[in-house]
Amino acid sequence: MALEHRLEVKMMQKLVLTPQLQQAIKLLQMPQLELSMTLNNEMIENPFLEETVELVDQDERNTSSESETMPAPQEDAETPLDRLLGFSVDGYFDARSYDGRDLGYFNPDTNTPQTFDQFVSNSSDIYDHLNWQLRLSNASDELKNAAESVIGNLDEKGYLKSSAEEIASYADVPISAAREAIELVQKFDPPGVGARDLRECLLLQLDELDLKGTLVEKIISQNLHELEKRQYKQISHQYNVPMEEVLRAVKIIEGLDPKPGSGFSGSDTIYIKPDVYVIKDADDFRIVLNDENIPNLRINNYYRKILSQKSLLDKNEKEYLTERLRSAVWLLKSLDHRNKTLYRVTESLVKFQFEFFDKNVSYLKPLNLKDVAQDLGLHESTISRATSNKYLSCAHGLFSFRFFFSSGLSSGDGEVSSNYVRDMMRKIIQEEEPRKPLSDQKIADILKSSGIKVARRTVAKYRDEMNIAPQSQRRRLD
C-alpha cells in the first residue's frame, strides 16, 4: 500500500483549558494563606489592581481610586472601555450579587493591640544549641571542624545520620578525629544527642543518671524488642529478678527521651485559620467566609481612563494595558467564583449535616462528593477542589472540610459515619482497663452491642489510622 501526504478537514469537540480557566481552578483550590500571597503578588504586577482600604458608598466608589496629584484623562468617546473588553465591567461588578445572597465576608477588627509575645524572637534550634556549646569547648580547631560536620549531619530528632567514615570525608580529617568528634558531641546537652540509633540514645542518657551496670542498662542493651511488646514476665525470668524490679526499671526507661532534639524547634507554631465560619443563628445557621488578610481588590479607575485615550498611547502600550486589564478582570471574576462556590459547598454541607451542626459529632452522617455535586449541579472534581486544604469553624470546633465526607457503616438505625465509629473507638480505648486492654475483636463486639456492625479488620484499620497501639503495646502492669 502506497504512502501519501494529504490534507484533511475534520470537525471535533474537545475541552481546552484556557489560561483564564486554569486560573479559576487554581484559585478555587487555594487555601487562605496561599490565596492571600497570590493576590498580593498580582497587585504588585498588575497596575489595574488596587486594594480598597475603606468601605465606601457606591457613589464614592467611581471616584475614590483616582489620584489627587495626577490629572485624570478624559474619556475618549470613540473607544469606550466596554467595546474594548467586549463586555461591561461596571455591569459585572454591579451584578456580583446577582443571586441576592449576602456572601458575608468576614473582616475582623484590625486595631487589635499587639501582645508581648509577638515581639519575642524565635527560639534556637538544636543546631544553634550544639554549636554554642562547641564554641565554648576547649577542643582543637581540627576537632571543632569535625564536630561541626557531626552537628550538621544530625536530624531534627538529634540522631546522627552519617558514619564516622563519612564525617571524616566531609571534614577532611582522620577517622580517629571523626570518632572523637562524635564522642564530643554526644557529651553535649541534651543527653542522648548524636546517637546512631534508639539503643545508643537511651544508653547515653544513663551516664547522666549514674545507672551504668544496672538492670536498666541490661534491658536497654538486650531487650528493647521485649520492652516494646511489654513482655515484662519474660524479662523477669531472663534476669531472675522480681517483677517489681523490672517495673521500676521500665519506669526509668519510660522517663528517658527517645527524641532528644525534638525539644529544640526554631520554627513558630502554625495555627490553622478557618476558611469558613458556620454560626448558629436562632433555628438556622449563618455562613461567613473568612476574608481576614485577603485584600479587597478592585479595578483602578485612573488606568481604565488612560486606556481609553488613543492619543496618549502607542500600539504597544495599548496592547499591554489591554492585556493587563483583561487579566485583572478575569482574576476578580475567578475570585468571585471561588467565594461563591465555597459558600455554596458550605451551604450544602450544612443542609446534609444539619444535625451535626445543631447537636454533636454523633449525628454526623455518611456523605460523599457525589451527593454534594448533585445537590449543587457541579462536577465532583469541583467539589474536591473547593474542599481541598480548607477548614470550617463551628460551635463544635475546627474541622477540615474532608471531615464531613466519610463512608457509612450499617447500624440499627440505618448508617453511621466512619468518623463517628472512630470517635466511639477512641472513647472505648480511653476507658479500658490499662492492665487488660481490649483486643480488636472485643472492640468490634462492643460496637456491635451498640448497634454498629463492624469487622475486626475494620477496627484494626481505624485504630492504625488514629495512631493507637495494638492491644499488646497498650498493656500496663504498674
N, C-alpha and C positions, 0 to 999 in steps of 0.2 A: 504493500500500500504506500503510495507516494505521499510525502510530507509536503505541506504547502502553508504559506502565511496568508491570512485573510483577516479583514476587519469585520466585526460583528456587533450589532447594537442590541442590547438586552435591557429590559425593564425589570428592576428588582427592588425590594424593600429591605432595608437593614437599619439597625439602630446605630446612630452616630453620636458619640459623646462630645458635644461641643465644649469649648473652654468654659462657657457660662454654666453648662450643666455640671461639668466637673467641679466647678467652684461651689455650686449649690450643694453637691453631695459632700464635699469636704467640710463645709460649714456645718452641715447637719450632724455629722458625727463628731465634731469637735467638742471636748469638754470645756468648761467655763474658762479655765486658765489659758488654754491654747487659743480659744476664741478671742480673748482679750488681747493677747500678744499679736495675733494676726490682724485684728482691726487697727491696733496702734501702728503696726508696720505699714498698713495700707494708707493710713493718714499721712505718714511721712513721705510715701512715694507718690501719692496722688494729690495734686493741688486742689482738685474739686471736692475733696472730702474735708470736712471740718467737724469739730465736736461742739455740740450745743451745751454750753456751760450752765445756763439757767433755763427754766421753763418760761416761755414767753407766750403771749397771746397770738392767735392766728394772724391778726392784723399787723403785729410787730415782726412776725416771722419772715416776711418778704424783704424787710429792710435791715434786719439785725446783723446779717452776715456781711454787709458792705463796709468797707474800711472808711474811717472818718478822715484819714490823712490822704487817701488817694481819690482822685476824681472818678466817679463811676461813668463808664462809657454809655452812650445812648444805644437803645435797641435799634437794630437795623431791620426795618420793616420788610426788606426784600428777602431776608434769610431768617425767618423765625426759628426759634430753638426746636419747637415741636416738629417742624418739617425736617430739620437737620437730623433728629434722632429717629424719626419715624413713629413716635408715639408721644403722648402728653406726659411730661414729667410731673407737672403740677397736678394733673388729673390722677396720676398714680399715687402721689402722696396723699391727696385728698381722699382716695379710696382705700387707704391702707387698712381701715377698719370696716371694710365693706360688709362683713358678716355681722356687724353690730356687737361683736364681742369685745369686752374690755380685757386686753391681754394682761393688765395689771402688773407691769414691770416693777420690780422691787428696787427701790433706790434708797438704801439706808442713810442715816444721818452721817455726813462726812465730817462733822465737827466734834466727833467723839474724842475726848482728851487722850493723849498718848500715855501709856503706863511706863513705869520704870524699866520693866523687863524688855521693852522694845529697844532700849539703848544698851543692853548688856551684850558684850562681844561674844562670838562663838567660842565654845569650849574647845580645848585642844584635843586632837585625836591621839590614837595610840602611838603613831609615828613621832609626833611632836613630843609626846611624853618620854619616849625612849631616847630620842636624840638629845633632849635636855639632860637626861641622866648621863648619856655618853659624854657630853661636853664637860660635865663635872668630874668625870673619872680621871684617873692618873695613867690611863693606858697610853702606849706609844702611838705615834702617828700611823704606823703601819697597821696596828691592831684596831685603831679607831676607823681607819679606812675600810677594813674588813667588816667591822661591826656595823658600819653604815649600810653595807651591802646586805648584811643579815637583816637589819631592820627594814630595809626596802623590800625584802622578799617575804615579809610577813603578810598574812591575810588579815581581814578585819577582825577575825576572832583571836588573833595573836599567835597563830600557828606558822611555823617556818615551812615554806613550800619549796625550798631548794636544798640540795645536798651540800655537804662540805666541799666536795669537788667543784660544784657549780659556783659556790661562793668564792672559792679560790680563783676560779677563772674570771668571774666578774670583777673582783677587786685586784687581780693580778698580784696575788700574794701566795706564799707556800701553803700547802694543805694544812700544815700544823697551825699556821696563823689563823686559817679559816675556822678550824675546830676550836681554837682558843677564843675566837671572836664569838662563836655560838655560845660557848660556856659563859662568856662575859655578859651577853645579852640575857641569858637565862637567869642571871642573878639580879636583874633589874626588877623594878616594880612595874606591873603587878606580878605576883608569883605565878609561875606556870607559863609565862610568855616565852616564845622561842622554841616551844616543844614541837617535835615532828608528828606526834600522834597523841591521842587521848591518854594513853597509859603514861607516857613520859610527862604530859602536862600535869596529871594528878600527882605523880611521884615528885616532881619538882616542888609542889606546894607542901609536901610533907617536911621538907627541910626547915621551913619556917615554923612548923608546929612541933619539931623535935620528935617525930614519930618514926624515925628510921629503925628498921628491925622489928617493928610491931606487927600485929595481926593485920592492921590496916594496910601496911605496905605489901604484905603477902597476898592479900585479896586483890589489891590493885595490880600487882605483878602477874598473878596467875589465874585470877578468877573473874575477870571482867564479864565474860560470857555468862557465867552463872549469876553474877550480880545483876546483869541486865534482865535476866529471866526470873529474878527473885528466888533462886533456888538456895535458900539460906540453910536448909537442912543438909544439903549436900556439902556445903562449905563447912558446916559444923562437924560433920563426920570426917571430912578430909583432914582437918587440923586437930580433931579430937578436943574440941573446946565446947563449952556450953552455948546454947542458943542465945542466951542473954549477952554473951561477949561478942558474938557475931553481930547481933543487932546494934550493939554500941559502936562497933567498927563501921557498920553500914551507915549509921547516923553521922559519923565523922566524914565519911566519903561523900555523903549527900550534901554536906556543907561546903565541899570544895567547888571551885569554879571551873567547869569544863570549857568555858569560852572566856579566858581572861582579858581578851582585847575588846569584847563587846561593850564593856562599860565606858570605853573612851570613844565616843562618837562625836565628831566635829560638826555633823550635819544638824540642821534645825529640824524640829518636829514639823511634819507637814500635816496640816489639818484639812480634812475634806470639806469643801463647801458645797452645799446642795445647789442643784440647778433649778429645782422647783420646790416651792412650799405648798403643802396642802393643809389649809387651815379650816378648822371646824367653825361653821357659821350657822347658828341655830340648828335646824334639822338637815342642813346641807353642808357642802364643802366648797371653799373658795380656793381657786388655783392662782398662785402668784409666781411668776417667773423671776428668778433671782438675777437682777441686772447689775449687781454690785461689780464695780471695776470694769464694766463693759461700756466703752464710750458711746454716747448718744450721737450718732453721725447724721449729717445732712449734707446736701449739695451746697457748695459755696456759690452764692448768687453773683458775686463780683466776677468770677471767672466765667460763669454762664453768659454774662452780658458781654465780656470781652470776646468770647467765641462767636457771638452773633454779629460782630463788626468785621465785615470783609476788608475794609480799607486798612485795618490795623494789623492784619496778619498775612504772612505769605503762605504759600501752599503747604509747606512742611509744618509750620506752626499750627495751621488749622487742622491738619490731619492728626497731629499729636494730641491737640486739645480735644478733638472729637473722640479719639480712641480713649483718652483718659476719662471723659465724661460718660461714655458708654460703660466703661469698666466700673466707674463709681455707682452708676445707676443699677447695674447688674449686681454689684455687691450688696447694695441696700435691699434690692428685691430678694436676693438669696438669704440675707439675714432675716428679713421679714418672714420668708417662707420657713426658715428654720424655727423661728419662735412660734409661729402658728402651728407647725407640725408637732413641736414639743408640747405645746399647750393641748392640742387635740389628743395626742397619745396619753397624756396625763389624765385628761378628762375621761377617756375610755377606760383607763386603769381604775379610776375612782368608781366608775359605773360597774365594772366587773368585780372589783374587790371592795364594794361599799361596806360590807360587814366587817372587813378587816380594819378599815379606817374608822368605822363607827365603834368597834368593840376592841378586839385584840388579835394577836397573831394566830390564835387557834381557829379563827374564821377565814384564814387565807385559803382561797380556792385554787384548784389546778387551772392553769392558763397557759396558752402558747401564743406565739407570734401571729399565727394564722387567725386566731379569734379576733385580735385587735385589728389586724389588717382588713378583715372582712367588715368589721364594725365601722371602720373609717373609710373604706373603699380605696385603700392604698395597697401597695405591694409589700410582702413580708420583708424584703430587703430594706425598704424604707423604715419600717418599724424597728428593724435590727439596728440600723444606723442611728436612728433617733434615740435609742435607749442605750447605746454603747458608751461606756465610761461616764455615765451620768448618774446623779444621786437625787433622791427625793427625801425631803424632810416632812415629817408629820408628827402627830401627838405621841406616837409610839417609838419615835427615834429616827435615825438616819439610815436609809436603805438604798442599795443600788437598785436601779430600775430592773435589772435582771432578777432581783429577788422575787418580783411579782410573777415571773414566768417560771413555772415548775410543773413537773409531771404529776399525775394523780395516782393514788393508791386506793383500792377499794376498802370501804368501811361499812358498818351497819347502816349509816345514814347516806350512803352513796359513795362519793370520792372525797379524799382529803389530799391536801397539797403535800408533796415530799418535804418541803421546808417545815411544815407542821410536824411531820413524823420525826425529822431531825431534832426539832426542839423538844419533843417528848422524850426521845432517846437521851438527849443531854440531861434532862431532869432526872430520868430514871438512873443514869450512871452517877449523877451527883448525890443521889440519895441512897446508893447501895452501901452495904457493909464493907469497909475497907479490907477487913480480914477475909471476906468471902465475896469477891467481886462477881458480878453476873457474867455468864457466858453470852455469846451472841444468840444462841438458841433460846436461852432463858429470857433475854430482852425481847426476842420475837414473840415468845409466849405471852409476855406481859402486854405487849401491844395488841396481840390477838384477843386477849381478855378484855381490852378496851374497845374492841370492835374494829381494829385495823389489821387487815391481813397482809403480812409482810414475811418474806422468806428470810432464812438465816443469812444467806449470802448477801441479801439486800441490806440487812443490818450491818454486816461486816463492811460493805461498800460505803455506807453512810458514815460509819464510825471512822474509817480511814480518811474520808473527805473532811471530817471535823477534827482530824489530828488527835484522836483519842486512842490511847494504847489498848492492846488486846487484854483479855482477862488476866493472863499470867503476869503481865507487867504492871497491872493495877493493884495487885495483891500487896497488902502491907501487914506485917506481923507485929509491928510495935504498937 
